[in-house]
């Protein structure tokens, strides 16, 4: 059956992957969260490498919390930025995997959508083992919609996914020295 013919009332939760070198992967996932809330669904956001709230207040995370969306960040920064060492990043990613396994066992029924923001980066950097993550996905409840964002999604995850969006960087103001703007990028 073609996707357009598939019932929008399907109880099957899909696996979506937003990857690529361009900007907009997290933004797309946050849009999905807002649409889910608007339809009366219960989303949750688990983030890797987005910074802590005190040092890097993110408008999107603040807004999601105001909508009643649980937001959890595990790793303060990617070690490439120099504020988190690799041992800490690896430890926090291990904790995230453990918590996700527990979530799939006990808490998932309270949620319809789970976004794992920047999990692809954790996989690509080796802070999460690809095989272990794919094994964890086998325990994902069939009804739970799951979104994985970040650059460098492994081919094995892309193969497992029901939908893959590859975001391409065609032109970006970053190239002119504008790194990020409050309210637009964070």
GROMACS elastic network, one bead per residue, 0.5 to 0.9 nm:
[ bonds ]
;  ai    aj funct       b0    kb
    1     4     6  0.82762   500
    1     5     6  0.63127   500
    1     6     6  0.66274   500
    2     5     6  0.53011   500
    2     6     6  0.65298   500
    3     6     6  0.51465   500
    3     7     6  0.85332   500
    4     7     6  0.80810   500
    4     8     6  0.89420   500
    5     8     6  0.87416   500
    6     9     6  0.85582   500
    6    10     6  0.76402   500
    7    10     6  0.55249   500
    8    11     6  0.87526   500
    9    12     6  0.88905   500
   10    13     6  0.81272   500
   10   143     6  0.88587   500
   11   142     6  0.80553   500
   11   143     6  0.54510   500
   11   144     6  0.83919   500
   12   142     6  0.57842   500
   12   144     6  0.72200   500
   12   145     6  0.76682   500
   13   112     6  0.80374   500
   13   113     6  0.81639   500
   13   141     6  0.78703   500
   13   142     6  0.55541   500
   13   146     6  0.70123   500
   14   142     6  0.79959   500
   14   143     6  0.79454   500
   14   144     6  0.72129   500
   14   146     6  0.62340   500
   14   147     6  0.82028   500
   14   161     6  0.75207   500
   14   162     6  0.58784   500
   14   163     6  0.77428   500
   15   144     6  0.86910   500
   15   145     6  0.62010   500
   15   147     6  0.59624   500
   15   148     6  0.77399   500
   15   160     6  0.75560   500
   15   162     6  0.53019   500
   15   163     6  0.66668   500
   15   164     6  0.86881   500
   16   145     6  0.79145   500
   16   146     6  0.61679   500
   16   148     6  0.62092   500
   16   149     6  0.84047   500
   16   158     6  0.86886   500
   16   161     6  0.56456   500
   16   162     6  0.59372   500
   16   164     6  0.58672   500
   16   165     6  0.80025   500
   17    25     6  0.89278   500
   17   120     6  0.86713   500
   17   146     6  0.85384   500
   17   147     6  0.57910   500
   17   149     6  0.58371   500
   17   150     6  0.83219   500
   17   153     6  0.76903   500
   17   157     6  0.79009   500
   17   158     6  0.68744   500
   17   161     6  0.64871   500
   17   162     6  0.81974   500
   17   163     6  0.62925   500
   17   165     6  0.62298   500
   17   166     6  0.82454   500
   18    24     6  0.87029   500
   18    25     6  0.54208   500
   18    26     6  0.80443   500
   18    28     6  0.80350   500
   18    29     6  0.80342   500
   18   120     6  0.88384   500
   18   147     6  0.75384   500
   18   148     6  0.62977   500
   18   150     6  0.64507   500
   18   151     6  0.80078   500
   18   153     6  0.81626   500
   18   163     6  0.84774   500
   18   164     6  0.59359   500
   18   166     6  0.60066   500
   18   167     6  0.71560   500
   19    22     6  0.81887   500
   19    25     6  0.64928   500
   19   120     6  0.75810   500
   19   148     6  0.82488   500
   19   149     6  0.58758   500
   19   150     6  0.51216   500
   19   152     6  0.64541   500
   19   153     6  0.59897   500
   19   164     6  0.75813   500
   19   165     6  0.62193   500
   19   167     6  0.59839   500
   19   168     6  0.88089   500
   20    23     6  0.82985   500
   20    25     6  0.80885   500
   20   150     6  0.72178   500
   20   152     6  0.66007   500
   20   153     6  0.79042   500
   20   165     6  0.79395   500
   20   168     6  0.58830   500
   20   169     6  0.80679   500
   21   150     6  0.86242   500
   21   151     6  0.59594   500
   21   152     6  0.81274   500
   21   166     6  0.80433   500
   21   167     6  0.62332   500
   21   168     6  0.56231   500
   21   169     6  0.58181   500
   22    25     6  0.77702   500
   22   151     6  0.84162   500
   22   166     6  0.81865   500
   22   170     6  0.74973   500
   22   171     6  0.88005   500
   22   172     6  0.85035   500
   23    26     6  0.81209   500
   23    27     6  0.82058   500
   23   167     6  0.68650   500
   23   168     6  0.76966   500
   23   169     6  0.67693   500
   23   172     6  0.83768   500
   23   185     6  0.87489   500
   24    28     6  0.59024   500
   24    29     6  0.85721   500
   24   167     6  0.70792   500
   24   185     6  0.86906   500
   25    28     6  0.52513   500
   25    29     6  0.64545   500
   25    30     6  0.87762   500
   25   117     6  0.85119   500
   25   118     6  0.88028   500
   25   149     6  0.59015   500
   25   150     6  0.64968   500
   25   151     6  0.84832   500
   25   165     6  0.84577   500
   25   166     6  0.86233   500
   25   167     6  0.69857   500
   26    29     6  0.50408   500
   26    30     6  0.61092   500
   26    31     6  0.85082   500
   26   117     6  0.64264   500
   26   118     6  0.78298   500
   26   149     6  0.63663   500
   26   150     6  0.75159   500
   27    30     6  0.50961   500
   27    31     6  0.61582   500
   27    32     6  0.86812   500
   27    60     6  0.86465   500
   27   185     6  0.82256   500
   28    31     6  0.50220   500
   28    32     6  0.63714   500
   28    33     6  0.88053   500
   29    33     6  0.63578   500
   29    34     6  0.87829   500
   29   115     6  0.68046   500
   29   116     6  0.89951   500
   29   117     6  0.78630   500
   29   147     6  0.69966   500
   29   148     6  0.84495   500
   29   149     6  0.75082   500
   30    34     6  0.62468   500
   30    35     6  0.85989   500
   30    45     6  0.85160   500
   30    60     6  0.76620   500
   30    61     6  0.89546   500
   30    64     6  0.82741   500
   30   115     6  0.83340   500
   31    34     6  0.51012   500
   31    35     6  0.61555   500
   31    36     6  0.84988   500
   32    35     6  0.51030   500
   32    36     6  0.60438   500
   32    37     6  0.86217   500
   32    43     6  0.88765   500
   32   113     6  0.86971   500
   32   115     6  0.89793   500
   33    36     6  0.50424   500
   33    37     6  0.62340   500
   33    38     6  0.86014   500
   33    41     6  0.88193   500
   33    42     6  0.84009   500
   33    43     6  0.58423   500
   33    44     6  0.77048   500
   33    45     6  0.82226   500
   33    64     6  0.82919   500
   33    69     6  0.83077   500
   33   113     6  0.74131   500
   33   114     6  0.85515   500
   33   115     6  0.80368   500
   34    37     6  0.51119   500
   34    38     6  0.61710   500
   34    39     6  0.87333   500
   34    43     6  0.84639   500
   34    64     6  0.78787   500
   34    67     6  0.84748   500
   35    39     6  0.63201   500
   35    40     6  0.88197   500
   35    41     6  0.85839   500
   36    39     6  0.51396   500
   36    40     6  0.64610   500
   36    41     6  0.50361   500
   36    42     6  0.68236   500
   36    43     6  0.66535   500
   36   112     6  0.82235   500
   36   113     6  0.75844   500
   37    40     6  0.50952   500
   37    41     6  0.51503   500
   37    42     6  0.62112   500
   37    43     6  0.69072   500
   37    67     6  0.79008   500
   37    68     6  0.89712   500
   37    69     6  0.83666   500
   38    41     6  0.73345   500
   41   111     6  0.73706   500
   41   112     6  0.59875   500
   41   113     6  0.77008   500
   42    68     6  0.89917   500
   42    69     6  0.75255   500
   42   110     6  0.69957   500
   42   112     6  0.52580   500
   42   113     6  0.64697   500
   42   114     6  0.88207   500
   43    69     6  0.62057   500
   43    70     6  0.76528   500
   43   110     6  0.88526   500
   43   111     6  0.56420   500
   43   112     6  0.57958   500
   43   114     6  0.57872   500
   43   115     6  0.77661   500
   44    69     6  0.56834   500
   44    70     6  0.51740   500
   44    71     6  0.63314   500
   44    72     6  0.84940   500
   44   111     6  0.69367   500
   44   112     6  0.82863   500
   44   113     6  0.62818   500
   44   115     6  0.63383   500
   44   116     6  0.88514   500
   45    61     6  0.88808   500
   45    64     6  0.88193   500
   45    69     6  0.73062   500
   45    70     6  0.62316   500
   45    72     6  0.63926   500
   45    73     6  0.83898   500
   45   113     6  0.84864   500
   45   114     6  0.59358   500
   45   116     6  0.63324   500
   45   117     6  0.71514   500
   46    70     6  0.82557   500
   46    71     6  0.59060   500
   46    73     6  0.58938   500
   46    74     6  0.77523   500
   46    96     6  0.84659   500
   46   114     6  0.74349   500
   46   115     6  0.60088   500
   46   117     6  0.61244   500
   46   118     6  0.89616   500
   46   119     6  0.88897   500
   47    50     6  0.65352   500
   47    71     6  0.74923   500
   47    72     6  0.59821   500
   47    74     6  0.63184   500
   47    75     6  0.79066   500
   47   115     6  0.78444   500
   47   116     6  0.57671   500
   47   118     6  0.63474   500
   47   119     6  0.74115   500
   48    51     6  0.82215   500
   48    72     6  0.86192   500
   48    73     6  0.56774   500
   48    74     6  0.53852   500
   48    75     6  0.53091   500
   48    76     6  0.76786   500
   48    77     6  0.79011   500
   48    78     6  0.83332   500
   48    92     6  0.87693   500
   48    93     6  0.77204   500
   48    96     6  0.86311   500
   48   116     6  0.76320   500
   48   117     6  0.60821   500
   48   118     6  0.53098   500
   48   119     6  0.61516   500
   48   121     6  0.81961   500
   48   122     6  0.73256   500
   49    52     6  0.87290   500
   49    73     6  0.73325   500
   49    74     6  0.70694   500
   49    76     6  0.54481   500
   49    78     6  0.52814   500
   49    79     6  0.89030   500
   49    89     6  0.85149   500
   49   117     6  0.85518   500
   49   118     6  0.68112   500
   49   119     6  0.87576   500
   49   121     6  0.85009   500
   49   122     6  0.83794   500
   50    53     6  0.89036   500
   50    56     6  0.80347   500
   50    58     6  0.85338   500
   50    73     6  0.68521   500
   50    74     6  0.84027   500
   50    75     6  0.71374   500
   50    76     6  0.62465   500
   50    77     6  0.61007   500
   50    78     6  0.82213   500
   50   117     6  0.85535   500
   50   118     6  0.80969   500
   51    54     6  0.84878   500
   51    55     6  0.70558   500
   51    56     6  0.56888   500
   51    57     6  0.81360   500
   51    58     6  0.86466   500
   51    73     6  0.74543   500
   51    74     6  0.85992   500
   51    75     6  0.68557   500
   51    77     6  0.52705   500
   51    78     6  0.87011   500
   52    55     6  0.57736   500
   52    56     6  0.57540   500
   52    57     6  0.72612   500
   52    58     6  0.89176   500
   52    73     6  0.71630   500
   52    74     6  0.86163   500
   52    75     6  0.79666   500
   52    76     6  0.53294   500
   52    77     6  0.81732   500
   53    56     6  0.51874   500
   53    58     6  0.69502   500
   53    61     6  0.86699   500
   53    62     6  0.88406   500
   53    73     6  0.88933   500
   54    57     6  0.60143   500
   56   186     6  0.88480   500
   57    60     6  0.88774   500
   57    61     6  0.78448   500
   57    62     6  0.75338   500
   57   186     6  0.80686   500
   58    61     6  0.53368   500
   58    62     6  0.62540   500
   58    63     6  0.85990   500
   58   182     6  0.80792   500
   58   183     6  0.82922   500
   58   185     6  0.87671   500
   59    62     6  0.50342   500
   59    63     6  0.60022   500
   59    64     6  0.85105   500
   59   182     6  0.74623   500
   59   183     6  0.61390   500
   59   184     6  0.86990   500
   59   185     6  0.88492   500
   59   186     6  0.56620   500
   60    63     6  0.50443   500
   60    64     6  0.60944   500
   60    65     6  0.86104   500
   60   183     6  0.78550   500
   60   185     6  0.88215   500
   60   186     6  0.62306   500
   61    64     6  0.50266   500
   61    65     6  0.61760   500
   61    66     6  0.85802   500
   61    69     6  0.88001   500
   61    71     6  0.68712   500
   61   186     6  0.84335   500
   62    65     6  0.52080   500
   62    66     6  0.62774   500
   62    67     6  0.87882   500
   62    71     6  0.89706   500
   63    66     6  0.50023   500
   63    67     6  0.63743   500
   63    68     6  0.88091   500
   63    69     6  0.87448   500
   64    67     6  0.50095   500
   64    68     6  0.64482   500
   64    69     6  0.52245   500
   64    70     6  0.75755   500
   64    71     6  0.75127   500
   65    70     6  0.62039   500
   65    71     6  0.67759   500
   66    69     6  0.73246   500
   67    70     6  0.89974   500
   73    76     6  0.74344   500
   73    96     6  0.89528   500
   74    89     6  0.84128   500
   74    92     6  0.56476   500
   74    93     6  0.68514   500
   74    95     6  0.79192   500
   74    96     6  0.65458   500
   75    78     6  0.71946   500
   75    84     6  0.79357   500
   75    88     6  0.78072   500
   75    89     6  0.58218   500
   75    90     6  0.87713   500
   75    91     6  0.88940   500
   75    92     6  0.58015   500
   75    93     6  0.71598   500
   76    83     6  0.78230   500
   76    84     6  0.66914   500
   76    89     6  0.80635   500
   77    80     6  0.80783   500
   77    81     6  0.66933   500
   77    82     6  0.79816   500
   77    83     6  0.63511   500
   77    84     6  0.56764   500
   77    85     6  0.88168   500
   77    89     6  0.78776   500
   78    81     6  0.58748   500
   78    82     6  0.76201   500
   78    83     6  0.77152   500
   78    84     6  0.63642   500
   78    85     6  0.80972   500
   78    86     6  0.81726   500
   78    89     6  0.70780   500
   78   121     6  0.87462   500
   78   122     6  0.86132   500
   79    82     6  0.52777   500
   79    83     6  0.64503   500
   79    85     6  0.52270   500
   79    86     6  0.57230   500
   79    88     6  0.88117   500
   79    89     6  0.70728   500
   80    83     6  0.81516   500
   80    84     6  0.81269   500
   80    85     6  0.85988   500
   80    86     6  0.89299   500
   81    84     6  0.74099   500
   82    85     6  0.70022   500
   84    87     6  0.83563   500
   84    88     6  0.65036   500
   84    89     6  0.66335   500
   85    88     6  0.54711   500
   85    89     6  0.63227   500
   85    90     6  0.87123   500
   86    90     6  0.59770   500
   86    91     6  0.84371   500
   86   127     6  0.81431   500
   87    90     6  0.51876   500
   87    91     6  0.61098   500
   87    92     6  0.86444   500
   88    91     6  0.50456   500
   88    92     6  0.61069   500
   88    93     6  0.85150   500
   89    92     6  0.52242   500
   89    93     6  0.61058   500
   89    94     6  0.85803   500
   89   122     6  0.87353   500
   89   127     6  0.68415   500
   90    93     6  0.51363   500
   90    94     6  0.61755   500
   90    95     6  0.86668   500
   90   122     6  0.86475   500
   90   126     6  0.83100   500
   90   128     6  0.73118   500
   91    94     6  0.51133   500
   91    95     6  0.62809   500
   91    96     6  0.86865   500
   91   127     6  0.82747   500
   92    96     6  0.61577   500
   92    97     6  0.87191   500
   92   127     6  0.88595   500
   93    97     6  0.62950   500
   93    98     6  0.86563   500
   93   119     6  0.89640   500
   93   122     6  0.73348   500
   93   127     6  0.62252   500
   93   128     6  0.62805   500
   94    97     6  0.51654   500
   94    98     6  0.62869   500
   94    99     6  0.86410   500
   94   127     6  0.78242   500
   94   128     6  0.69887   500
   95    98     6  0.50874   500
   95    99     6  0.60955   500
   95   100     6  0.85139   500
   96    99     6  0.50554   500
   96   100     6  0.60137   500
   96   101     6  0.85790   500
   97   100     6  0.50222   500
   97   101     6  0.61820   500
   97   102     6  0.86361   500
   97   128     6  0.80367   500
   97   132     6  0.87760   500
   97   133     6  0.76669   500
   97   136     6  0.79688   500
   98   101     6  0.51919   500
   98   102     6  0.63800   500
   98   103     6  0.86381   500
   99   102     6  0.50317   500
   99   103     6  0.60358   500
   99   104     6  0.86512   500
  100   104     6  0.61286   500
  100   105     6  0.85599   500
  100   136     6  0.81346   500
  101   104     6  0.51970   500
  101   105     6  0.63535   500
  101   106     6  0.87777   500
  101   136     6  0.66075   500
  101   137     6  0.89883   500
  101   139     6  0.77410   500
  101   140     6  0.85054   500
  102   105     6  0.50432   500
  102   106     6  0.60163   500
  102   107     6  0.74401   500
  102   108     6  0.89873   500
  103   106     6  0.53566   500
  103   108     6  0.56374   500
  104   107     6  0.63860   500
  104   108     6  0.53900   500
  104   109     6  0.85558   500
  104   136     6  0.87786   500
  104   139     6  0.66792   500
  104   140     6  0.58468   500
  104   141     6  0.65819   500
  105   108     6  0.71236   500
  105   139     6  0.80115   500
  105   140     6  0.85888   500
  105   141     6  0.85038   500
  106   109     6  0.75338   500
  107   110     6  0.60121   500
  107   111     6  0.76999   500
  108   111     6  0.53669   500
  108   112     6  0.76733   500
  108   113     6  0.89856   500
  108   114     6  0.87239   500
  108   140     6  0.88174   500
  108   141     6  0.75517   500
  108   144     6  0.73769   500
  109   112     6  0.74616   500
  109   141     6  0.87083   500
  109   143     6  0.88809   500
  109   144     6  0.82423   500
  111   114     6  0.72599   500
  111   144     6  0.72909   500
  111   145     6  0.89474   500
  112   143     6  0.73508   500
  112   144     6  0.52737   500
  112   145     6  0.61072   500
  112   146     6  0.86801   500
  113   144     6  0.58615   500
  113   146     6  0.58987   500
  113   147     6  0.77790   500
  114   144     6  0.72444   500
  114   145     6  0.62403   500
  114   147     6  0.63291   500
  114   148     6  0.87460   500
  115   145     6  0.83790   500
  115   146     6  0.58385   500
  115   148     6  0.61316   500
  115   149     6  0.77557   500
  116   119     6  0.56408   500
  116   120     6  0.85524   500
  116   146     6  0.75059   500
  116   147     6  0.59831   500
  116   149     6  0.63910   500
  116   150     6  0.89972   500
  117   120     6  0.79221   500
  117   121     6  0.89729   500
  117   147     6  0.77408   500
  117   148     6  0.59950   500
  117   150     6  0.66407   500
  118   121     6  0.52585   500
  118   122     6  0.67347   500
  118   123     6  0.89060   500
  118   148     6  0.70672   500
  118   151     6  0.74162   500
  119   122     6  0.50014   500
  119   123     6  0.62869   500
  119   124     6  0.85985   500
  119   128     6  0.83544   500
  119   148     6  0.61433   500
  119   149     6  0.61361   500
  119   150     6  0.62603   500
  119   151     6  0.88477   500
  119   153     6  0.83675   500
  120   124     6  0.59996   500
  120   125     6  0.84527   500
  120   148     6  0.66556   500
  120   149     6  0.59037   500
  120   151     6  0.59514   500
  120   152     6  0.58105   500
  120   154     6  0.73242   500
  120   157     6  0.89205   500
  121   125     6  0.59021   500
  121   126     6  0.84014   500
  121   127     6  0.85305   500
  121   149     6  0.81465   500
  121   150     6  0.54339   500
  121   151     6  0.56783   500
  121   152     6  0.60543   500
  121   153     6  0.72076   500
  122   125     6  0.52331   500
  122   126     6  0.61697   500
  122   127     6  0.51131   500
  122   128     6  0.55972   500
  122   129     6  0.86000   500
  122   150     6  0.85654   500
  123   126     6  0.51836   500
  123   127     6  0.60765   500
  123   129     6  0.62661   500
  123   130     6  0.59808   500
  123   133     6  0.82200   500
  123   152     6  0.78076   500
  123   153     6  0.72248   500
  123   154     6  0.73382   500
  124   127     6  0.77957   500
  124   128     6  0.81068   500
  124   129     6  0.89012   500
  124   130     6  0.83807   500
  124   151     6  0.78604   500
  124   152     6  0.54680   500
  124   153     6  0.66481   500
  124   154     6  0.68516   500
  125   128     6  0.77047   500
  125   152     6  0.86225   500
  126   129     6  0.59530   500
  126   130     6  0.78449   500
  128   131     6  0.87708   500
  128   132     6  0.74389   500
  128   133     6  0.69593   500
  129   132     6  0.53128   500
  129   133     6  0.62794   500
  129   134     6  0.87505   500
  130   133     6  0.51871   500
  130   134     6  0.62164   500
  130   135     6  0.85789   500
  130   154     6  0.76850   500
  130   156     6  0.81090   500
  130   157     6  0.83931   500
  131   134     6  0.51624   500
  131   135     6  0.61113   500
  131   136     6  0.86038   500
  131   156     6  0.89224   500
  132   135     6  0.50319   500
  132   136     6  0.62061   500
  132   137     6  0.87079   500
  133   137     6  0.62614   500
  133   138     6  0.88343   500
  134   138     6  0.65741   500
  134   156     6  0.80447   500
  134   157     6  0.72380   500
  134   160     6  0.86359   500
  135   138     6  0.52296   500
  135   139     6  0.72653   500
  136   139     6  0.54790   500
  136   140     6  0.69446   500
  137   141     6  0.86742   500
  138   141     6  0.82932   500
  139   142     6  0.85535   500
  140   143     6  0.84255   500
  140   144     6  0.70747   500
  140   146     6  0.84699   500
  141   144     6  0.55344   500
  141   145     6  0.87205   500
  142   145     6  0.80632   500
  148   153     6  0.84718   500
  149   153     6  0.79183   500
  150   153     6  0.67927   500
  151   166     6  0.89858   500
  151   167     6  0.89285   500
  152   155     6  0.88975   500
  153   156     6  0.83130   500
  153   157     6  0.65954   500
  153   158     6  0.68445   500
  154   157     6  0.54448   500
  154   158     6  0.64667   500
  154   159     6  0.87898   500
  155   159     6  0.60635   500
  155   160     6  0.86313   500
  156   159     6  0.51358   500
  156   160     6  0.63941   500
  156   161     6  0.88205   500
  157   160     6  0.50442   500
  157   161     6  0.61737   500
  158   161     6  0.51766   500
  158   162     6  0.83321   500
  158   163     6  0.82454   500
  158   164     6  0.65961   500
  159   162     6  0.82198   500
  161   164     6  0.65092   500
  169   172     6  0.69103   500
  171   174     6  0.86475   500
  171   175     6  0.78518   500
  172   175     6  0.57978   500
  172   176     6  0.77936   500
  172   178     6  0.88384   500
  173   176     6  0.51833   500
  173   177     6  0.67976   500
  173   178     6  0.56222   500
  173   179     6  0.75886   500
  173   180     6  0.88020   500
  174   177     6  0.50287   500
  174   179     6  0.50671   500
  174   180     6  0.75518   500
  175   178     6  0.72231   500
  175   179     6  0.84375   500
  176   179     6  0.85960   500
  178   181     6  0.77350   500
  180   184     6  0.76419   500
  180   185     6  0.56468   500
  180   186     6  0.74644   500
  181   184     6  0.55383   500
  181   185     6  0.55438   500
  181   186     6  0.69421   500
  182   185     6  0.61632   500
  182   186     6  0.54980   500
  183   186     6  0.56528   500
